[in-house]
Amino acid sequence: MNDTAQPAPTTELVLRALHHLIDPEVGVNVVDLGMIADVEVAPDGAAVVVILPTTPGCPMHEVLADGARAIVGNLHGVTSVDVRFVYSPPWTPDRITPGGREALNRR
């Protein structure tokens, strides 16, 4: 995390950055897969990323959590990153964005 005091990034900036977090099992970013349930950034730079795994027993929990912490933690103004997993409502393919569907079709 950055130690320099800068304004906290916006939710939109965090979401843009999370496009670089690729689900290793599918090869598509977690935003387009619809796995990001919520993002919050407090004025002090504390960020919370809530991930909705595609399955409750997803073996990639730690990989995704570590990746999210690294990506978001490198944004200017972020002071901490808390990654949480939720399972309700359950993830469904309806959450995949048109860009995510396109990327899946290229695989």
ChimeraX commands (.cxc) that place a marker at each C-alpha (Angstrom):
marker #1 position 0.00,0.00,0.00 radius 0.5
marker #1 position 1.13,3.52,-0.61 radius 0.5
marker #1 position 2.26,5.62,2.34 radius 0.5
marker #1 position 1.88,8.97,0.62 radius 0.5
marker #1 position -1.20,10.92,1.66 radius 0.5
marker #1 position -3.31,11.40,-1.43 radius 0.5
marker #1 position -7.03,11.54,-2.02 radius 0.5
marker #1 position -8.70,8.14,-1.95 radius 0.5
marker #1 position -9.42,6.68,-5.36 radius 0.5
marker #1 position -12.99,6.40,-6.53 radius 0.5
marker #1 position -15.03,3.22,-6.77 radius 0.5
marker #1 position -14.87,3.56,-10.55 radius 0.5
marker #1 position -11.06,3.67,-10.47 radius 0.5
marker #1 position -10.94,0.56,-8.30 radius 0.5
marker #1 position -13.32,-1.26,-10.67 radius 0.5
marker #1 position -11.19,-0.24,-13.66 radius 0.5
marker #1 position -8.11,-1.59,-11.89 radius 0.5
marker #1 position -9.89,-4.85,-11.07 radius 0.5
marker #1 position -10.27,-5.49,-14.80 radius 0.5
marker #1 position -6.62,-6.63,-14.49 radius 0.5
marker #1 position -7.60,-9.40,-12.07 radius 0.5
marker #1 position -8.05,-12.49,-14.23 radius 0.5
marker #1 position -9.89,-15.56,-12.99 radius 0.5
marker #1 position -7.16,-18.18,-13.56 radius 0.5
marker #1 position -9.66,-20.95,-14.26 radius 0.5
marker #1 position -11.54,-19.03,-16.96 radius 0.5
marker #1 position -9.01,-16.51,-18.28 radius 0.5
marker #1 position -11.42,-13.55,-18.11 radius 0.5
marker #1 position -11.32,-10.63,-15.68 radius 0.5
marker #1 position -13.48,-10.81,-12.57 radius 0.5
marker #1 position -15.37,-7.60,-13.36 radius 0.5
marker #1 position -16.63,-8.85,-16.71 radius 0.5
marker #1 position -17.42,-12.23,-15.16 radius 0.5
marker #1 position -19.72,-10.41,-12.73 radius 0.5
marker #1 position -17.77,-11.58,-9.70 radius 0.5
marker #1 position -17.38,-8.14,-8.11 radius 0.5
marker #1 position -20.42,-7.74,-5.88 radius 0.5
marker #1 position -19.37,-4.42,-4.35 radius 0.5
marker #1 position -16.52,-1.95,-3.99 radius 0.5
marker #1 position -16.30,0.71,-1.32 radius 0.5
marker #1 position -13.56,3.27,-0.74 radius 0.5
marker #1 position -13.59,5.32,2.45 radius 0.5
marker #1 position -12.28,8.88,2.54 radius 0.5
marker #1 position -9.19,7.63,4.42 radius 0.5
marker #1 position -8.33,5.31,1.51 radius 0.5
marker #1 position -9.53,2.06,3.08 radius 0.5
marker #1 position -10.93,-0.08,0.29 radius 0.5
marker #1 position -13.30,-3.01,0.53 radius 0.5
marker #1 position -13.69,-5.39,-2.41 radius 0.5
marker #1 position -16.53,-7.89,-2.21 radius 0.5
marker #1 position -16.16,-10.89,-4.50 radius 0.5
marker #1 position -18.97,-13.25,-5.45 radius 0.5
marker #1 position -17.25,-16.51,-6.46 radius 0.5
marker #1 position -18.75,-18.54,-9.29 radius 0.5
marker #1 position -19.03,-21.52,-6.93 radius 0.5
marker #1 position -19.04,-21.75,-3.11 radius 0.5
marker #1 position -16.12,-24.18,-3.16 radius 0.5
marker #1 position -14.07,-22.07,-5.57 radius 0.5
marker #1 position -10.47,-23.25,-5.21 radius 0.5
marker #1 position -9.15,-19.86,-6.32 radius 0.5
marker #1 position -10.28,-17.85,-3.26 radius 0.5
marker #1 position -6.79,-17.02,-2.06 radius 0.5
marker #1 position -5.46,-16.35,-5.57 radius 0.5
marker #1 position -8.31,-13.92,-6.22 radius 0.5
marker #1 position -8.00,-12.29,-2.79 radius 0.5
marker #1 position -4.22,-11.86,-3.12 radius 0.5
marker #1 position -4.62,-10.48,-6.64 radius 0.5
marker #1 position -7.29,-7.99,-5.58 radius 0.5
marker #1 position -5.19,-6.83,-2.61 radius 0.5
marker #1 position -2.14,-6.35,-4.84 radius 0.5
marker #1 position -3.96,-4.52,-7.63 radius 0.5
marker #1 position -6.08,-2.25,-5.45 radius 0.5
marker #1 position -3.30,-1.77,-2.90 radius 0.5
marker #1 position -1.08,-0.29,-5.60 radius 0.5
marker #1 position -3.54,2.49,-6.42 radius 0.5
marker #1 position -2.49,5.93,-5.23 radius 0.5
marker #1 position -4.28,6.89,-2.06 radius 0.5
marker #1 position -5.30,3.39,-0.99 radius 0.5
marker #1 position -4.30,2.79,2.62 radius 0.5
marker #1 position -5.68,-0.73,3.10 radius 0.5
marker #1 position -7.59,-3.40,1.18 radius 0.5
marker #1 position -10.13,-5.74,2.73 radius 0.5
marker #1 position -11.28,-8.54,0.42 radius 0.5
marker #1 position -14.48,-10.32,1.36 radius 0.5
marker #1 position -16.33,-13.20,-0.26 radius 0.5
marker #1 position -20.12,-13.47,-0.33 radius 0.5
marker #1 position -22.29,-16.30,-1.58 radius 0.5
marker #1 position -25.74,-14.76,-1.55 radius 0.5
marker #1 position -27.28,-14.13,-3.90 radius 0.5
marker #1 position -25.42,-16.88,-5.72 radius 0.5
marker #1 position -23.42,-16.04,-8.82 radius 0.5
marker #1 position -25.15,-16.90,-12.09 radius 0.5
marker #1 position -24.02,-16.51,-15.71 radius 0.5
marker #1 position -26.53,-13.65,-16.00 radius 0.5
marker #1 position -23.94,-11.49,-14.17 radius 0.5
marker #1 position -21.45,-11.78,-17.04 radius 0.5
marker #1 position -21.14,-8.53,-19.00 radius 0.5
marker #1 position -21.40,-8.43,-22.80 radius 0.5
marker #1 position -17.61,-7.93,-22.88 radius 0.5
marker #1 position -17.17,-10.97,-20.67 radius 0.5
marker #1 position -19.39,-13.07,-22.95 radius 0.5
marker #1 position -17.35,-11.94,-25.92 radius 0.5
marker #1 position -14.10,-12.89,-24.16 radius 0.5
marker #1 position -15.50,-16.30,-23.21 radius 0.5
marker #1 position -16.59,-16.94,-26.78 radius 0.5
marker #1 position -13.01,-16.27,-27.99 radius 0.5
marker #1 position -11.68,-19.04,-25.71 radius 0.5
marker link #1:1,2 radius 0.2
marker link #1:2,3 radius 0.2
marker link #1:3,4 radius 0.2
marker link #1:4,5 radius 0.2
marker link #1:5,6 radius 0.2
marker link #1:6,7 radius 0.2
marker link #1:7,8 radius 0.2
marker link #1:8,9 radius 0.2
marker link #1:9,10 radius 0.2
marker link #1:10,11 radius 0.2
marker link #1:11,12 radius 0.2
marker link #1:12,13 radius 0.2
marker link #1:13,14 radius 0.2
marker link #1:14,15 radius 0.2
marker link #1:15,16 radius 0.2
marker link #1:16,17 radius 0.2
marker link #1:17,18 radius 0.2
marker link #1:18,19 radius 0.2
marker link #1:19,20 radius 0.2
marker link #1:20,21 radius 0.2
marker link #1:21,22 radius 0.2
marker link #1:22,23 radius 0.2
marker link #1:23,24 radius 0.2
marker link #1:24,25 radius 0.2
marker link #1:25,26 radius 0.2
marker link #1:26,27 radius 0.2
marker link #1:27,28 radius 0.2
marker link #1:28,29 radius 0.2
marker link #1:29,30 radius 0.2
marker link #1:30,31 radius 0.2
marker link #1:31,32 radius 0.2
marker link #1:32,33 radius 0.2
marker link #1:33,34 radius 0.2
marker link #1:34,35 radius 0.2
marker link #1:35,36 radius 0.2
marker link #1:36,37 radius 0.2
marker link #1:37,38 radius 0.2
marker link #1:38,39 radius 0.2
marker link #1:39,40 radius 0.2
marker link #1:40,41 radius 0.2
marker link #1:41,42 radius 0.2
marker link #1:42,43 radius 0.2
marker link #1:43,44 radius 0.2
marker link #1:44,45 radius 0.2
marker link #1:45,46 radius 0.2
marker link #1:46,47 radius 0.2
marker link #1:47,48 radius 0.2
marker link #1:48,49 radius 0.2
marker link #1:49,50 radius 0.2
marker link #1:50,51 radius 0.2
marker link #1:51,52 radius 0.2
marker link #1:52,53 radius 0.2
marker link #1:53,54 radius 0.2
marker link #1:54,55 radius 0.2
marker link #1:55,56 radius 0.2
marker link #1:56,57 radius 0.2
marker link #1:57,58 radius 0.2
marker link #1:58,59 radius 0.2
marker link #1:59,60 radius 0.2
marker link #1:60,61 radius 0.2
marker link #1:61,62 radius 0.2
marker link #1:62,63 radius 0.2
marker link #1:63,64 radius 0.2
marker link #1:64,65 radius 0.2
marker link #1:65,66 radius 0.2
marker link #1:66,67 radius 0.2
marker link #1:67,68 radius 0.2
marker link #1:68,69 radius 0.2
marker link #1:69,70 radius 0.2
marker link #1:70,71 radius 0.2
marker link #1:71,72 radius 0.2
marker link #1:72,73 radius 0.2
marker link #1:73,74 radius 0.2
marker link #1:74,75 radius 0.2
marker link #1:75,76 radius 0.2
marker link #1:76,77 radius 0.2
marker link #1:77,78 radius 0.2
marker link #1:78,79 radius 0.2
marker link #1:79,80 radius 0.2
marker link #1:80,81 radius 0.2
marker link #1:81,82 radius 0.2
marker link #1:82,83 radius 0.2
marker link #1:83,84 radius 0.2
marker link #1:84,85 radius 0.2
marker link #1:85,86 radius 0.2
marker link #1:86,87 radius 0.2
marker link #1:87,88 radius 0.2
marker link #1:88,89 radius 0.2
marker link #1:89,90 radius 0.2
marker link #1:90,91 radius 0.2
marker link #1:91,92 radius 0.2
marker link #1:92,93 radius 0.2
marker link #1:93,94 radius 0.2
marker link #1:94,95 radius 0.2
marker link #1:95,96 radius 0.2
marker link #1:96,97 radius 0.2
marker link #1:97,98 radius 0.2
marker link #1:98,99 radius 0.2
marker link #1:99,100 radius 0.2
marker link #1:100,101 radius 0.2
marker link #1:101,102 radius 0.2
marker link #1:102,103 radius 0.2
marker link #1:103,104 radius 0.2
marker link #1:104,105 radius 0.2
marker link #1:105,106 radius 0.2
marker link #1:106,107 radius 0.2
view
